[in-house]
Amino acid sequence: MNRDYLRLAGVYRRALLEDVIPFWMKHSPDRELGGYFTCLARDGAVYDTDKFVWLQARQVWTFSMLCNRVERRSDWLELARHGANFLARHGRDADGNWHFSLARDGRPLTQPHSLFSDCFAAMAFAQFSLAAGDEPAEGIADRTYRNILARWDNPKGRFAKAVPGARPMISLAMPMILANLTLEMGGLIDPETRERTLDRCVHEVFARFLDERTQVLHEHVAPDGGKLDCFEGRLLNPGHGIEAMWFLLDVAEARHDPALAERSVELALRILERGWDGEHGGIFYFQDAHGHPPQQLEWDQKLWWVHLETLVALLKAFRLTGRADCWTWFERVHEYTWAHFPDPAFGEWFGYLNRRGEVLLPLKGGKWKGCFHVPRGLYLCFRELEKLQSTVATTP
């Protein structure tokens, strides 16, 4: 692959605007009861009508983001509003905490046990308020974000399953998603809160979850950063680790911090080298830090979001540091991803492959896959490639 950034940007842009987004626009909206269907078969047929709050919110964010960053299209804005109205009516309990799943008509099916529903709701309403000029949406985003910060140290609250005091642990997911969410909130939060939150996110990722000796990023550690010799404590998720690094690259760019950028790039590459399947290609889903058999039976699957987030990370890393090894890895991951995940017959992308790269589940959406990682990844890749082309064009 030569470095024809503009041509390659067109590949990602066309896939987003002519394939992936039309698929979701056609098959996902629930025109009768509001919100979106996300459990879509290969051809877009709905096979389950439950609605998962974080996927509803992610789709609101996607269409709002497209309005704000690509084109002010009325159909995109209307689809964003369609989901935002449904969530505003049904998504929260009386205390403002967001449920995890709802019935088709919006009745809650589960208690608000997952703070990540709140995180994506805050992202969604922040982006929608900007797209629609909607003041109530801005208020929802602000209240939700502040609730997240208040629950940071005890995210599950009374819904936690662990016995109090028995092997306490914290999750990498919190600081990584909060770094991204805080940047997404933009001007809706005050600068002091923004900088304080970003400081904590960066500190926790490197001071608690990173094992400096082995250069692996643990999914769970003790609250003091101690490493735990148990299934959860040894768990590595290469996709999460690499995604966290591009979140921190965004922090580094916003703060004009080249040292943070270089550190994030170096760790992303170490994670990728360890997570790459040298026999069949692609990136493993889970690994064990000590090389033991992982608890997750799906450990060797190849997932859509892992590869998309890696492509984003590598392009950001290459643009910010100019490191040749970032582009070399991008070429490798790009070739694997485009050879295996897009579905030329029915559109959109497959989500789950087995280790050999064969389609394991033909679904296009479900409880975990919705209208988010594919469109966000495609959008960010074509934007990064356009920035690279612009840099080339302006270099003497």
Stockholm file with secondary structure:
# STOCKHOLM 1.0

chainA/1-396         MNRDYLRLAGVYRRALLEDVIPFWMKHSPDRELGGYFTCLARDGAVYDTDKFVWLQARQVWTFSMLCNRVERRSDWLELARHGANFLARHGRDADGNWHFSLARDGRPLTQPHSLFSDCFAAMAFAQFSLAAGDEPAEGIADRTYRNILARWDNPKGRFAKAVPGARPMISLAMPMILANLTLEMGGLIDPETRERTLDRCVHEVFARFLDERTQVLHEHVAPDGGKLDCFEGRLLNPGHGIEAMWFLLDVAEARHDPALAERSVELALRILERGWDGEHGGIFYFQDAHGHPPQQLEWDQKLWWVHLETLVALLKAFRLTGRADCWTWFERVHEYTWAHFPDPAFGEWFGYLNRRGEVLLPLKGGKWKGCFHVPRGLYLCFRELEKLQSTVATTP
#=GR chainA/1-396 SS CCCCHHHHHHHHHHHIIIIIHHHHHHHSBCTTTSSBCCEECTTSCEEECCEEHHHHHHHHHHHHHHHHHTCCCHHHHHHHHHHHHHHHHHSBCTTSCBCSEECTTSCBCSCSCCHHHHHHHHHHHHHHHHHHTCHHHHHHHHHHHHHHHHHTTSTTGGGCCSCTTSSCCEETHHHHHHHHHHHHHGGGSCHHHHHHHHHHHHHHIIIIIEETTTTEEBSEECTTSCCCCSHHHHEECHHHHHHHHHHHHHHHHHHTCHHHHHHHHHHHHHHHHHHBCTTTCSBCSCEETTSCCCSCTTTTCEEHHHHHHHHHHHHHHHHHHCCHHHHHHHHHHHHHHHHHSBCTTTSSBCCEECTTSCEEECCSCSSSCCSSHHHHHHHHHHHHHHHHHHHHHHCC
#=GC SS_cons         CCCCHHHHHHHHHHHIIIIIHHHHHHHSBCTTTSSBCCEECTTSCEEECCEEHHHHHHHHHHHHHHHHHTCCCHHHHHHHHHHHHHHHHHSBCTTSCBCSEECTTSCBCSCSCCHHHHHHHHHHHHHHHHHHTCHHHHHHHHHHHHHHHHHTTSTTGGGCCSCTTSSCCEETHHHHHHHHHHHHHGGGSCHHHHHHHHHHHHHHIIIIIEETTTTEEBSEECTTSCCCCSHHHHEECHHHHHHHHHHHHHHHHHHTCHHHHHHHHHHHHHHHHHHBCTTTCSBCSCEETTSCCCSCTTTTCEEHHHHHHHHHHHHHHHHHHCCHHHHHHHHHHHHHHHHHSBCTTTSSBCCEECTTSCEEECCSCSSSCCSSHHHHHHHHHHHHHHHHHHHHHHCC
//
